[in-house]
Amino acid sequence: MIVDARGDRCPMPIIRLARAAAGANPGTAVTVLWTDAAARHDIAAWARMRGHRVVGEEVAEPADGHQAWATTVLLGGAGTTTAATLR
Amino acid sequence: MTSRVYLDARAPLHPAARAAILEALDDGWADPGRLHSEGRRAAALADRAKETIAGHLGARPAELRLTPTHTASLHRAVVDVVAARRRLGGRVVHSAVERAALLAAADQAEPVSVPVRSDGRVDLDAWRAALAEPAALAALQHANPEVGTIQPLPEAHEAAAAAGVPLLVDAGATIGHVPAPPAWDLLAADPASWGGPAGLGVLAVRPRVRTRATGPADEEPWVGVSLPLLAGAAAALDAVASRRAEAAPRRRVLLERIRACLGTIPDVEVPGDPATGLPHVMTFSCLYVDGEALLTELDRRGVAVGSGSACTASTLEPSHVLVAMGVLTHGNVRLTLPVDVTDEQVDTLCAALPDAVAAVRAMLGTSGL
């Protein structure tokens, strides 16, 4: 699954990524394309907060002359990071 | 009609500063470098103010150098020390969470950025390793102005001293609010952070530190400083520091209350360590929130706050402090509690926050995400 958030400013790349993740099954890989510099850090923070995992980042096709990247997140299952499973 | 609540980093001008500025406009207008009565009156006024400020910094008046801004103090400290120690190379060892002005000055030389832990404290092992090679200067803030984390200055200074490298301490967020930094070779303080006037920076340099002024030498560097602003800065610092024993614990309790009300809002991160950090500074980030929109929503509800968010312009980088700590960078709000903050003002903030965050999230359509 691919979310093209190139040209979007923060926090829109994260919101669009979250919308895509909301309808997807655990184990799905979602790749988000972005140009906003905050996205790299906020995708990682979002994944940590939601129990997903960032599995890769690559350079992507530039958009409107702006350097772009593609970050892939592997969606965790419901409850995979709850306190119960950590214990 | 409720009154406005102001919680941004530049403190409102303290009434004691205002009074001292007005007085100095009458008494301190003459050139303090002259020997006539008017000049000597101005010089006496400047001397008193420098003595007061130096006392609060743990410095001697002769160690003070006055500058136009805190930014200028940091620039000058870095540039002048690097120029004097050029034969040691240009390495400037600094934490990753130093103020942007310091990073910009270090970039003119050879910056060596030392990472911080997730609570914002510099990694001391990495700090010592960075100082194992010759360096012109080391720079570590007393406390971080965004998240309030206090740095391990005694250990950091010991490592720098052992390596023979002077340590520049940015105390721009702390003077007047907590005891002065325990160890430094150069110290930068910002009057605007303690209720003094904007337009003046304070840099203290120990005599053992070699500096070399770049550009033409100013024969009397401090004579050109605005004496009224200097007098105002000193009066405000006296006033704020005299209330520190009472104000610090009271503000720490209020920060705890704010933290508790943030706990009722979903997906809010509060980086830093509240128990050991500054008693009057905190930051938080709200998932799925545009920081500028949140600032505007809070302003509509009567509360003025600061923001470290990058969402305000596509060219702006996210806060390098939040990035270094590995926390959420968007939807960020920075709070600085003034020395006379009241329970009622914090109540107003806590009443406004959940609504303001919900309003921005509703606008962006993020419910259920």
Interface residues (C-beta under 8 A of the other chain):
Chain A: R9 C10 P11 M12 I14 I15 A18 R19 A22 D36 A37 A38 H41 D42 A44 A45 W46 M49
Chain B: D267 E269 S285 L287 Y288 V289 D290 S309 A310 C311 S314 E317 P318 L322 V323 G326 V327 L328 T329 H330 G331 L364 G365 T366 G368 L369
